[in-house]
């Protein structure tokens, strides 16, 4: 995968944005999740990179 295959989220001073990013990270790390660390997502300092394929897979369907 290339860097174009990922979306990067960066923690900053915004409480709401940071809590959303941390919530997404918890979702990815959930026991039942099929996301694989350093493949589907990676944490590097204050950045969270998530593969676009993983985001599409974990998004709710329009029927939900």
Secondary structure, DSSP 8 states (H G I E B T S, - for coil): --GGGEEEEE--S-HHHHHHHHHHHHHHHSTT----BTTTEEEETTEEEEEHHHHHHHS--TT-
